[in-house]
Amino acid sequence: TRSVSAFLLNRSSDLRLSNAGSRKGERSLKLLLPYLEKEGLSYKLFATEHTGQEAAFIQKILEEKSAEDRLVILGGDGTISLALNALPDNLSFGYIPSGSGNDFARSLGLSFDPIQAFENIRQDKTKDFYVIHYKSQSFSGYALNNVGIGLDAAIVKATNSGRMKSILNALKLGRLSYFLTALHVLFSKKPFELSVYNMKNAFKFDNAFLLTFTKHPYFGGGIQIAPEATNLSQEIHLVELDRYSIPKIFSLIPSLLKGKHLDNNLFHHSVSTAAAVTSQSVQPVQIDGESFTIQANDTLTLTSEKRKIIC
């Protein structure tokens, strides 16, 4: 969840900015705003107070935006994902990463320093990258990072809905909440059945535990779930792990942290530019850290679509 967000609009001929985030976003703003004033750049600040306001602010930005203005989003992976879902697909934007994970920024090699990131954006050079367009009977949109079914989705759902999170967040122990929830889900999550169809093959998983589609290597704040993936190409990588005993799962963690886990044949890894997945049971789904639910026998389709970023 994001407690504080903001959008900045630069009304000069240079940049139009937007910010979203957390305490890191606030700290970035404290560095960035004096810098903008020092550089003589005008801007307009839109501040959201809770998740979900991004789309309304994006609409305001689009109504006010001139051809010379540039949109820049400042925040974490969740905010950039929500903003992307409200943006026209032909509108390029800049991004200043200010979240806890910053997997999307890491995938494109963007600077984590807000001033340097801003200066890179001022060069006004664009780069093509690809996102995942997902669609089921009950939800659809765009994912910058990952679409997960199973373990990671169950952890996100349990963390966001549990009372423990609010209590530990109040004590500034939010990370502990995630860790404790992850341990509980790791022991309690049951395997499930699903089928995956891509442009080349069909796969049937009868004992699935973790299944993630990703556009770039990173997952969960820097873990390389698919080391060879890149969002500079159309390819979508699928990584799947069956349900094994807890000791066997724990034995895989060192190789996962080193990005060497795909050398182990316990992991399934395949690549395609499009895929369709059908679960035989109701399952949680996480998309860029937001929680959804796929119904039994519903099909979730995933395709790759191009966007432009100013960097």
C-alpha positions in Angstrom: 0.0 0.0 0.0 1.1 3.6 -0.6 0.4 6.2 2.0 1.4 9.3 0.1 1.5 9.9 -3.6 2.0 13.0 -5.8 2.0 14.0 -9.4 4.1 16.9 -10.6 3.4 18.7 -13.8 6.1 20.8 -15.4 4.4 23.6 -17.3 7.6 24.8 -18.9 8.9 23.5 -22.2 11.0 20.9 -20.3 9.2 18.4 -18.2 5.9 17.3 -16.7 6.5 15.2 -13.6 4.5 12.9 -11.5 5.3 11.3 -8.1 3.8 8.4 -6.3 5.1 6.6 -3.4 5.9 6.0 0.2 8.3 7.6 2.6 11.0 7.1 -0.1 8.8 9.1 -2.4 8.6 11.9 0.1 12.4 11.9 0.6 12.9 12.0 -3.2 10.6 15.0 -3.4 12.5 16.9 -0.7 15.6 16.6 -2.9 13.9 17.1 -6.2 11.6 20.2 -5.5 14.4 22.5 -4.4 16.4 21.3 -7.4 13.5 22.2 -9.8 13.3 25.7 -8.2 17.1 26.2 -8.5 16.9 25.2 -12.2 14.0 27.6 -12.7 11.6 24.9 -13.8 7.9 25.3 -13.1 5.7 22.4 -12.1 2.3 21.5 -10.7 2.0 19.0 -7.9 -0.9 16.5 -7.6 -0.8 14.5 -4.3 -2.9 11.4 -3.8 -3.7 10.1 -0.3 -4.5 6.5 -1.2 -4.1 3.9 -3.9 -6.6 4.2 -6.7 -6.4 8.0 -7.2 -3.8 7.6 -9.9 -6.3 7.2 -12.8 -8.2 10.4 -11.9 -5.0 12.4 -11.7 -3.7 11.0 -15.0 -7.0 12.1 -16.6 -6.4 15.7 -15.2 -2.8 15.6 -16.4 -3.9 14.6 -19.9 -6.6 17.4 -20.0 -4.0 20.0 -19.0 -0.9 18.7 -20.8 0.5 20.6 -23.7 2.5 19.1 -26.5 5.7 20.5 -24.9 5.0 19.0 -21.5 6.5 15.7 -20.4 5.0 13.3 -17.9 7.2 11.8 -15.3 6.1 9.4 -12.6 7.9 9.3 -9.3 7.2 6.3 -7.0 7.4 2.6 -6.6 6.5 -0.4 -8.8 2.9 -0.3 -7.6 2.4 3.3 -8.5 4.1 3.1 -11.9 1.9 0.1 -12.7 -1.3 1.8 -11.7 -0.3 4.9 -13.7 0.5 2.9 -16.8 -3.0 1.4 -16.7 -4.4 4.9 -17.0 -2.1 6.2 -19.7 -2.7 6.1 -23.4 -0.5 3.5 -25.0 1.2 6.1 -27.3 2.2 8.5 -24.6 5.8 8.3 -23.5 6.7 9.1 -19.9 9.6 9.5 -17.6 10.1 7.6 -14.3 12.0 8.4 -11.1 12.1 5.2 -8.9 11.3 5.8 -5.3 9.8 2.5 -4.0 11.1 -0.3 -1.9 11.6 -2.9 -4.7 12.1 -0.8 -7.8 12.2 -4.0 -10.0 11.0 -2.1 -13.1 13.6 0.6 -12.8 16.3 -2.1 -12.1 15.3 -3.9 -15.3 15.9 -0.8 -17.4 19.0 0.3 -15.6 17.4 3.6 -14.4 19.2 5.7 -11.8 17.8 5.4 -8.3 19.2 8.9 -7.5 16.2 11.3 -8.1 18.3 14.2 -9.4 20.3 12.0 -11.8 17.1 10.3 -12.9 15.5 13.7 -13.6 18.6 14.9 -15.5 18.4 11.7 -17.7 14.8 12.4 -18.4 15.6 16.1 -19.4 17.6 14.7 -22.3 14.2 13.7 -23.8 15.4 10.5 -25.3 12.9 7.6 -25.6 13.3 3.9 -25.4 10.9 1.2 -26.4 10.0 -1.5 -23.8 7.3 -4.1 -23.5 4.6 -4.8 -21.0 2.2 -7.7 -20.4 -1.4 -7.1 -21.4 -3.6 -9.5 -19.3 -7.3 -10.3 -19.6 -9.7 -12.7 -18.0 -13.5 -12.7 -17.5 -13.2 -10.6 -14.4 -10.1 -8.4 -14.7 -7.8 -7.0 -17.3 -5.0 -4.5 -17.6 -1.3 -4.1 -18.0 1.6 -5.5 -16.0 5.1 -4.0 -15.9 6.7 -6.7 -13.9 5.1 -10.0 -13.1 1.8 -12.0 -13.2 1.9 -14.7 -10.5 -0.5 -17.5 -9.6 0.1 -19.6 -6.5 2.6 -19.0 -3.8 3.5 -15.4 -4.4 -0.1 -14.4 -5.1 -1.2 -16.1 -1.9 1.4 -14.2 0.1 0.3 -10.9 -1.4 -3.3 -11.6 -0.7 -2.7 -12.8 2.9 -0.4 -9.9 3.7 -2.7 -7.2 2.3 -5.8 -8.6 4.1 -4.4 -9.8 7.4 -4.7 -7.9 10.7 -1.1 -8.5 11.4 0.0 -6.1 8.7 -1.8 -3.1 10.1 -0.5 -3.8 13.6 3.1 -4.3 12.5 3.0 -1.4 10.1 1.9 0.8 13.1 5.0 -0.5 14.9 7.1 0.2 11.7 7.6 -3.6 11.3 6.0 -4.0 7.9 8.7 -6.2 6.5 8.3 -8.6 9.5 4.6 -8.9 8.6 5.5 -10.0 5.0 8.1 -12.5 6.3 5.7 -14.1 8.8 2.9 -14.2 6.3 5.2 -15.8 3.7 6.3 -18.5 6.1 2.7 -19.3 7.0 1.7 -19.5 3.3 4.8 -21.5 2.4 3.6 -24.3 4.8 -0.1 -24.0 4.2 -0.5 -23.4 0.4 -1.9 -26.4 -1.4 -0.8 -27.4 -4.9 -3.2 -26.8 -7.8 -3.8 -27.8 -11.4 -3.6 -25.6 -14.4 -2.9 -25.6 -18.1 -0.7 -23.2 -20.0 -0.8 -22.7 -23.8 1.7 -20.5 -25.6 2.7 -20.0 -29.2 4.7 -23.2 -29.4 3.5 -25.7 -26.8 0.9 -26.7 -24.2 1.8 -27.6 -20.6 -0.3 -29.3 -18.0 0.8 -28.8 -14.4 -0.9 -31.1 -11.9 1.0 -30.1 -8.8 1.8 -26.4 -9.3 3.0 -24.3 -6.4 4.6 -21.2 -7.9 3.9 -20.0 -11.4 5.1 -16.6 -12.6 5.0 -14.9 -16.0 7.5 -12.1 -16.1 8.8 -9.4 -18.6 12.2 -8.9 -17.0 14.5 -10.7 -14.6 13.5 -9.3 -11.3 11.0 -10.4 -8.7 10.4 -9.3 -5.1 12.9 -6.5 -5.0 15.9 -7.8 -7.0 15.6 -11.6 -7.0 16.3 -12.8 -10.6 13.4 -15.1 -11.2 14.2 -15.2 -14.9 17.8 -14.0 -15.4 17.6 -13.9 -19.2 14.3 -12.1 -19.5 14.3 -8.5 -20.8 11.5 -6.0 -21.2 13.3 -4.7 -24.3 11.9 -7.7 -26.2 8.3 -9.1 -26.7 9.2 -12.3 -24.9 7.3 -13.3 -21.8 9.1 -15.8 -19.5 7.2 -18.5 -17.6 8.8 -20.0 -14.4 7.0 -22.8 -12.6 7.8 -24.9 -9.5 5.8 -27.8 -8.3 4.9 -28.4 -4.7 7.7 -30.3 -3.0 8.5 -31.0 0.6 9.5 -28.0 2.7 13.1 -29.2 3.1 13.4 -29.5 -0.7 11.9 -26.1 -1.3 14.3 -24.5 1.2 17.2 -26.2 -0.5 16.4 -24.3 -3.7 16.6 -20.9 -2.0 20.4 -20.4 -2.3 20.3 -21.0 -6.0 17.3 -18.8 -6.4 19.1 -15.9 -4.7 22.0 -16.4 -7.0 19.9 -16.5 -10.1 21.0 -20.1 -10.8 17.8 -22.0 -10.0 16.8 -22.5 -13.7 19.7 -24.9 -14.0 17.7 -27.2 -11.7 15.2 -29.4 -13.6 12.7 -29.0 -10.8 11.9 -25.6 -12.3 10.0 -25.3 -15.6 11.0 -22.4 -17.8 9.6 -21.5 -21.2 9.4 -18.4 -23.3 6.8 -17.0 -25.7 5.3 -13.7 -26.9 1.8 -14.8 -25.8 0.2 -17.3 -23.4 -3.1 -18.5 -22.0 -3.5 -20.1 -18.6 -6.5 -21.9 -17.3 -6.8 -23.0 -13.6 -8.9 -25.9 -12.6 -9.7 -24.2 -9.2 -10.2 -20.7 -7.8 -6.7 -19.3 -7.2 -5.2 -15.9 -6.1 -3.4 -13.9 -8.7 -0.9 -11.1 -8.0 -0.2 -8.6 -10.7 2.6 -6.1 -9.9 1.8 -6.6 -6.2 -1.9 -6.1 -6.6 -4.2 -9.0 -5.6 -6.8 -10.6 -7.9 -8.6 -13.9 -8.1 -9.0 -16.2 -11.1 -12.1 -18.4 -11.1 -12.1 -22.1 -11.8 -11.9 -22.8 -15.6 -11.5 -19.2 -16.4 -8.7 -18.4 -18.9 -6.2 -15.6 -18.4 -4.6 -14.5 -21.6 -1.2 -12.7 -21.7 0.2 -10.8 -24.7 3.1 -8.4 -25.1 2.6 -4.7 -26.0 5.0 -1.9 -26.7 5.4 1.3 -24.7 7.9 4.2 -24.7 9.8 5.6 -21.7 11.8 8.8 -21.6 15.2 8.0 -20.1 
